[in-house]
């Protein structure tokens, strides 16, 4: 049974979502305070976190950022209003997997959750590139080694700390060296199909990856830019 954590300070919305999710085989937990929600998310292995942005105690964007810094791998779906366009962008760049805009229908939310659950189950056996995620699935590029199954990256035998999205992006690119992906393709493959218009999110993650795995980020050895198109892994 999948564990879903609803973080929402509007009791009407929280109750509506909870009642809808009770029709599915989910274990649902509610919280309205941002700081308490952050502590619970750290202490519990939730599969999906539905995270409102405007919360008392701690904002949803900050919660998302801190959870990713602490290697929490739960799927995070941000709940935003139409007036919070910049918060959607910040949420994605902080490590959110998806967002849904208020007002939303319970059916739409359930559909979005089920899509993420299916993808979660798939990624537990495959990484999205067709590579099996067993412990023997290792991509070796000399000083840089990527263990797909263990979700571990090392550079010159030193472990490199990556966020979940940084890791997925790196695996996708390195699984097919020389293949150029456009920014929109990377958004669709790594973040899902609902992020058209946020191509700069890819740029942000590429820059962070380069800072972590490249000896000279301004003169990258691994992740190259295909000018006017997108990015590729050096073949």
KEKE-3310 file (N, C-alpha, C; in steps of 0.2 Angstrom, whole numbers, plus 5000, padded with zeros to 4 digits):
npx = (5004:5003:5010:5004:5006:4998:5000:4993:4985:4973:4958:4946:4951:4960:4952:4944:4953:4958:4946:4944:4956:4954:4946:4955:4969:4977:4988:4984:4990:4988:4994:4995:5004:5019:5032:5030:5026:5038:5046:5039:5040:5054:5055:5047:5044:5037:5028:5023:5021:5010:5011:5007:5011:5010:5011:5009:5023:5033:5038:5031:5040:5052:5052:5052:5065:5074:5071:5075:5089:5092:5091:5079:5068:5055:5041:5037:5023:5018:5006:4999:4993:4986:4992:5004:5015:5029:5033:5030:5040:5052:5049:5051:5064:5069:5068:5055:5043:5032:5018:5002:4988:4978:4961:4958:4951:4946:4946:4956:4967:4969:4971:4983:4991:4990:4997:5010:5012:5013:5024:5033:5033:5038:5051:5058:5062:5067:5077:5072:5078:5079:5089:5093:5090:5098:5111:5122:5122:5131:5138:5153:5165:5178:5186:5174:5160:5144:5133:5119:5109:5112:5110:5121:5135:5152:5167:5183:5184:5178:5162:5149:5137:5120:5105:5088:5083:5094:5102:5094:5094:5107:5109:5101:5107:5120:5118:5116:5128:5133:5121:5110:5099:5084:5080:5066:5063:5071:5064:5052:5056:5062:5055:5042:5027:5021:5027:5030:5037:5045:5059:5070:5072:5079:5091:5096:5098:5107:5118:5121:5124:5136:5144:5146:5151:5161:5178:5182:5169:5166:5172:5167:5169:5161:5146:5140:5136:5124:5124:5110:5101:5101:5107:5121:5129:5146:5154)
npy = (4994:5011:5025:5041:5058:5072:5089:5102:5117:5122:5117:5112:5109:5099:5089:5086:5080:5070:5062:5058:5050:5040:5031:5023:5011:5018:5023:5037:5052:5067:5084:5101:5111:5119:5116:5105:5096:5095:5089:5076:5071:5069:5059:5048:5036:5041:5038:5047:5065:5077:5094:5109:5126:5138:5139:5139:5142:5135:5137:5128:5127:5128:5117:5107:5109:5107:5094:5087:5090:5082:5070:5064:5054:5054:5055:5072:5082:5098:5109:5122:5139:5149:5161:5159:5157:5159:5152:5139:5137:5138:5127:5116:5118:5116:5103:5097:5085:5086:5097:5104:5114:5124:5130:5112:5097:5083:5071:5074:5076:5063:5056:5061:5057:5043:5041:5045:5035:5024:5026:5027:5013:5008:5013:5007:4995:4998:5011:5021:5023:5011:5003:4990:4991:4984:4979:4977:4986:4997:5011:5016:5028:5030:5040:5044:5036:5027:5020:5012:5004:5006:5019:5028:5039:5041:5051:5050:5040:5046:5049:5057:5068:5069:5076:5068:5071:5076:5065:5056:5063:5063:5049:5047:5054:5049:5036:5035:5040:5053:5055:5068:5077:5088:5102:5101:5088:5082:5087:5081:5067:5066:5074:5072:5074:5087:5099:5109:5124:5126:5125:5131:5125:5114:5119:5124:5112:5106:5114:5113:5099:5099:5107:5098:5086:5089:5093:5105:5115:5126:5122:5109:5091:5080:5082:5090:5104:5105:5117:5127:5117:5107:5096:5084:5068:5066:5057)
npz = (5000:4995:5003:5006:5009:5014:5013:5018:5022:5021:5027:5020:5007:5011:5017:5006:4997:5004:5006:4993:4990:4999:4992:4985:4986:4997:5010:5020:5026:5035:5037:5042:5046:5042:5047:5056:5046:5038:5047:5049:5036:5035:5044:5040:5028:5015:5000:4991:4992:4994:4992:4998:4994:5001:5017:5035:5046:5038:5022:5007:4997:5003:5011:5002:4996:5007:5010:4999:5000:5011:5005:5004:4995:4991:4980:4975:4974:4970:4976:4969:4966:4953:4953:4957:4948:4948:4959:4955:4946:4955:4963:4955:4952:4964:4966:4965:4958:4951:4948:4952:4948:4958:4956:4957:4951:4961:4954:4944:4951:4957:4945:4942:4952:4952:4940:4943:4953:4945:4937:4947:4951:4940:4939:4949:4944:4932:4925:4917:4905:4900:4905:4916:4934:4943:4954:4946:4936:4930:4924:4916:4915:4916:4926:4931:4938:4937:4946:4943:4949:4963:4964:4964:4962:4958:4957:4953:4963:4974:4982:4974:4978:4973:4968:4967:4954:4947:4947:4939:4927:4923:4921:4911:4900:4900:4897:4883:4875:4865:4860:4856:4866:4866:4876:4879:4877:4887:4898:4897:4898:4910:4920:4917:4907:4908:4908:4899:4893:4904:4901:4905:4918:4915:4911:4923:4931:4923:4924:4938:4939:4931:4940:4950:4944:4934:4931:4927:4926:4917:4906:4901:4902:4901:4900:4887:4877:4864:4853:4851:4851:4862:4875:4877:4881:4882:4869)
capx = (5000:5007:5009:5003:5007:4995:5002:4989:4983:4966:4955:4942:4955:4963:4947:4942:4958:4958:4941:4945:4961:4952:4943:4961:4973:4982:4988:4984:4992:4987:4997:4993:5009:5025:5038:5028:5026:5045:5049:5036:5043:5060:5055:5043:5046:5031:5029:5021:5020:5006:5014:5005:5016:5009:5010:5012:5029:5038:5034:5032:5046:5058:5052:5055:5072:5077:5070:5080:5096:5092:5091:5072:5067:5048:5038:5034:5019:5017:5000:5000:4988:4988:4995:5011:5019:5037:5034:5030:5047:5056:5048:5054:5071:5071:5067:5048:5042:5026:5013:4995:4986:4972:4957:4959:4946:4949:4948:4962:4973:4970:4974:4990:4995:4991:5002:5016:5013:5015:5031:5037:5034:5043:5058:5061:5065:5071:5079:5069:5082:5080:5094:5090:5092:5101:5117:5127:5121:5136:5141:5160:5168:5185:5186:5167:5156:5137:5130:5112:5105:5113:5109:5128:5140:5158:5172:5190:5183:5174:5155:5146:5130:5116:5097:5085:5082:5101:5104:5090:5096:5114:5109:5098:5111:5126:5116:5117:5133:5133:5114:5108:5092:5082:5077:5059:5064:5073:5059:5047:5058:5064:5050:5035:5024:5017:5031:5031:5038:5050:5065:5076:5073:5084:5098:5098:5100:5113:5123:5122:5127:5143:5147:5147:5155:5166:5184:5181:5162:5165:5175:5165:5172:5156:5140:5141:5130:5124:5121:5104:5097:5101:5113:5122:5135:5152:5155)
capy = (5000:5017:5030:5047:5063:5078:5094:5107:5121:5123:5111:5110:5105:5093:5084:5084:5076:5064:5058:5055:5045:5034:5026:5020:5008:5022:5025:5044:5056:5074:5089:5108:5115:5117:5114:5098:5092:5094:5084:5070:5069:5066:5053:5043:5035:5042:5037:5053:5070:5082:5099:5116:5131:5143:5135:5142:5138:5134:5136:5121:5127:5127:5110:5103:5110:5104:5086:5085:5091:5077:5064:5061:5052:5054:5060:5078:5086:5104:5112:5129:5143:5152:5167:5157:5155:5159:5146:5133:5136:5137:5121:5111:5118:5113:5095:5094:5080:5088:5102:5104:5121:5125:5124:5106:5092:5077:5066:5076:5075:5056:5053:5063:5053:5036:5041:5045:5029:5019:5028:5025:5006:5006:5015:5002:4990:5001:5018:5025:5022:5004:5000:4987:4994:4979:4982:4976:4991:5002:5015:5017:5032:5031:5043:5045:5029:5028:5014:5014:5001:5009:5027:5031:5042:5043:5054:5048:5036:5050:5049:5064:5069:5071:5075:5063:5073:5077:5058:5054:5067:5061:5043:5047:5057:5045:5029:5035:5045:5056:5057:5075:5078:5095:5103:5099:5081:5080:5088:5075:5061:5066:5077:5070:5078:5093:5105:5113:5131:5127:5122:5133:5121:5109:5122:5124:5106:5104:5118:5110:5093:5101:5109:5092:5080:5091:5096:5112:5116:5130:5118:5102:5085:5074:5085:5095:5108:5105:5124:5128:5111:5105:5093:5077:5066:5065:5050)
capz = (5000:4995:5008:5004:5014:5011:5017:5016:5028:5020:5029:5015:5002:5013:5018:5000:4994:5009:5005:4987:4991:5003:4988:4982:4991:4999:5017:5019:5032:5034:5041:5040:5048:5037:5051:5058:5040:5036:5052:5048:5030:5036:5049:5037:5021:5011:4993:4988:4996:4991:4996:4997:4994:5006:5024:5041:5049:5034:5015:5004:4993:5007:5013:4996:4995:5013:5009:4994:5003:5015:5001:5004:4988:4990:4974:4978:4969:4973:4975:4968:4963:4946:4954:4960:4943:4950:4964:4951:4944:4960:4966:4950:4953:4971:4966:4965:4953:4947:4951:4950:4950:4961:4959:4953:4953:4964:4949:4940:4956:4957:4939:4942:4957:4949:4934:4947:4956:4940:4936:4953:4951:4934:4940:4954:4940:4927:4927:4912:4899:4897:4909:4922:4940:4947:4957:4941:4931:4931:4918:4918:4911:4918:4933:4933:4938:4939:4948:4942:4955:4970:4963:4967:4957:4961:4953:4956:4969:4979:4980:4972:4980:4968:4970:4962:4947:4944:4945:4933:4921:4922:4919:4904:4895:4899:4894:4876:4874:4858:4858:4859:4868:4867:4883:4880:4877:4894:4903:4896:4900:4917:4924:4915:4901:4910:4910:4893:4895:4909:4898:4909:4923:4913:4911:4930:4933:4920:4928:4945:4937:4929:4946:4954:4941:4930:4934:4925:4924:4911:4900:4903:4899:4901:4898:4882:4875:4857:4853:4848:4852:4869:4878:4876:4885:4877:4866)
cpx = (5004:5005:5009:5002:5004:4997:4998:4985:4975:4962:4950:4945:4957:4958:4945:4947:4958:4952:4941:4950:4959:4948:4949:4964:4979:4982:4989:4986:4991:4992:4996:4999:5016:5030:5036:5028:5033:5048:5046:5039:5050:5060:5051:5045:5040:5033:5028:5019:5016:5008:5011:5011:5016:5007:5013:5018:5035:5035:5035:5038:5052:5058:5054:5062:5076:5076:5075:5087:5097:5091:5084:5070:5059:5046:5035:5030:5017:5010:5000:4993:4990:4992:5003:5015:5027:5038:5034:5038:5052:5055:5051:5061:5074:5070:5060:5048:5037:5023:5006:4992:4979:4968:4958:4953:4949:4950:4954:4968:4974:4973:4982:4994:4996:4996:5009:5018:5016:5022:5035:5039:5039:5050:5062:5064:5069:5072:5076:5073:5083:5085:5091:5093:5095:5108:5123:5127:5125:5138:5148:5163:5175:5184:5178:5163:5149:5134:5122:5107:5106:5112:5115:5132:5146:5163:5178:5189:5180:5167:5153:5139:5125:5109:5094:5085:5089:5103:5100:5092:5103:5113:5106:5103:5117:5124:5117:5122:5133:5126:5112:5100:5090:5080:5070:5059:5066:5068:5053:5049:5060:5059:5043:5033:5021:5021:5033:5032:5043:5057:5071:5077:5079:5091:5100:5101:5107:5119:5125:5126:5135:5147:5150:5152:5161:5172:5184:5174:5162:5168:5173:5168:5166:5149:5141:5135:5130:5120:5115:5099:5096:5107:5114:5128:5140:5153:5162)
cpy = (5006:5022:5037:5052:5069:5084:5100:5111:5123:5117:5108:5106:5099:5088:5082:5079:5069:5059:5054:5049:5039:5029:5022:5016:5012:5023:5033:5047:5063:5078:5096:5113:5113:5114:5106:5094:5090:5088:5077:5067:5066:5059:5047:5042:5035:5041:5043:5058:5075:5089:5106:5120:5136:5140:5139:5138:5137:5133:5129:5121:5126:5120:5106:5103:5106:5096:5084:5085:5085:5070:5060:5060:5052:5058:5066:5081:5092:5106:5119:5133:5146:5158:5166:5154:5154:5153:5140:5131:5134:5130:5115:5112:5116:5106:5092:5090:5083:5094:5101:5111:5121:5131:5118:5101:5086:5072:5068:5074:5067:5053:5055:5059:5046:5036:5041:5038:5023:5020:5026:5017:5004:5008:5011:4996:4992:5009:5023:5026:5015:5000:4996:4990:4990:4982:4981:4981:4997:5005:5018:5022:5035:5034:5044:5038:5030:5021:5015:5011:5004:5017:5030:5033:5043:5046:5053:5045:5040:5050:5056:5064:5072:5071:5070:5065:5074:5070:5055:5057:5064:5054:5043:5049:5052:5038:5029:5041:5047:5058:5064:5075:5086:5096:5101:5091:5079:5082:5083:5069:5060:5069:5075:5075:5084:5099:5109:5120:5132:5124:5125:5129:5116:5112:5123:5118:5104:5108:5115:5103:5094:5103:5103:5087:5083:5094:5103:5113:5121:5127:5111:5096:5080:5077:5091:5098:5107:5112:5124:5123:5109:5102:5086:5075:5064:5058:5049)
cpz = (5000:5000:5005:5009:5011:5016:5015:5022:5027:5021:5024:5010:5005:5014:5011:4997:4998:5007:4998:4987:4995:4998:4984:4988:4994:5007:5017:5026:5031:5039:5038:5042:5044:5041:5053:5052:5038:5041:5051:5041:5030:5040:5046:5030:5016:5004:4989:4993:4992:4995:4994:4997:5000:5013:5030:5044:5045:5027:5012:4999:4997:5010:5008:4995:5001:5012:5004:4996:5008:5012:5002:4997:4986:4983:4977:4972:4973:4971:4975:4966:4957:4947:4957:4954:4945:4955:4961:4949:4949:4963:4962:4951:4959:4972:4966:4958:4948:4951:4948:4952:4953:4957:4954:4956:4956:4959:4945:4945:4956:4951:4939:4947:4955:4944:4938:4950:4951:4938:4941:4953:4945:4936:4946:4951:4935:4928:4922:4905:4896:4901:4915:4929:4945:4949:4952:4936:4932:4924:4920:4913:4914:4925:4936:4932:4940:4940:4948:4948:4961:4970:4966:4962:4961:4955:4956:4963:4975:4977:4979:4974:4975:4970:4965:4955:4944:4942:4939:4926:4919:4919:4912:4899:4894:4897:4887:4874:4866:4856:4861:4860:4869:4874:4884:4881:4884:4899:4903:4899:4907:4922:4922:4909:4902:4911:4904:4895:4901:4907:4902:4915:4921:4913:4918:4933:4930:4923:4934:4944:4936:4935:4950:4951:4936:4934:4933:4922:4918:4905:4901:4898:4897:4898:4893:4880:4867:4855:4848:4848:4859:4872:4876:4880:4880:4875:4864)
residu = (UNK:UNK:UNK:UNK:UNK:UNK:UNK:UNK:UNK:UNK:UNK:UNK:UNK:UNK:UNK:UNK:UNK:UNK:UNK:UNK:UNK:UNK:UNK:UNK:UNK:UNK:UNK:UNK:UNK:UNK:UNK:UNK:UNK:UNK:UNK:UNK:UNK:UNK:UNK:UNK:UNK:UNK:UNK:UNK:UNK:UNK:UNK:UNK:UNK:UNK:UNK:UNK:UNK:UNK:UNK:UNK:UNK:UNK:UNK:UNK:UNK:UNK:UNK:UNK:UNK:UNK:UNK:UNK:UNK:UNK:UNK:UNK:UNK:UNK:UNK:UNK:UNK:UNK:UNK:UNK:UNK:UNK:UNK:UNK:UNK:UNK:UNK:UNK:UNK:UNK:UNK:UNK:UNK:UNK:UNK:UNK:UNK:UNK:UNK:UNK:UNK:UNK:UNK:UNK:UNK:UNK:UNK:UNK:UNK:UNK:UNK:UNK:UNK:UNK:UNK:UNK:UNK:UNK:UNK:UNK:UNK:UNK:UNK:UNK:UNK:UNK:UNK:UNK:UNK:UNK:UNK:UNK:UNK:UNK:UNK:UNK:UNK:UNK:UNK:UNK:UNK:UNK:UNK:UNK:UNK:UNK:UNK:UNK:UNK:UNK:UNK:UNK:UNK:UNK:UNK:UNK:UNK:UNK:UNK:UNK:UNK:UNK:UNK:UNK:UNK:UNK:UNK:UNK:UNK:UNK:UNK:UNK:UNK:UNK:UNK:UNK:UNK:UNK:UNK:UNK:UNK:UNK:UNK:UNK:UNK:UNK:UNK:UNK:UNK:UNK:UNK:UNK:UNK:UNK:UNK:UNK:UNK:UNK:UNK:UNK:UNK:UNK:UNK:UNK:UNK:UNK:UNK:UNK:UNK:UNK:UNK:UNK:UNK:UNK:UNK:UNK:UNK:UNK:UNK:UNK:UNK:UNK:UNK:UNK:UNK:UNK:UNK:UNK:UNK:UNK:UNK:UNK:UNK:UNK:UNK)
# end
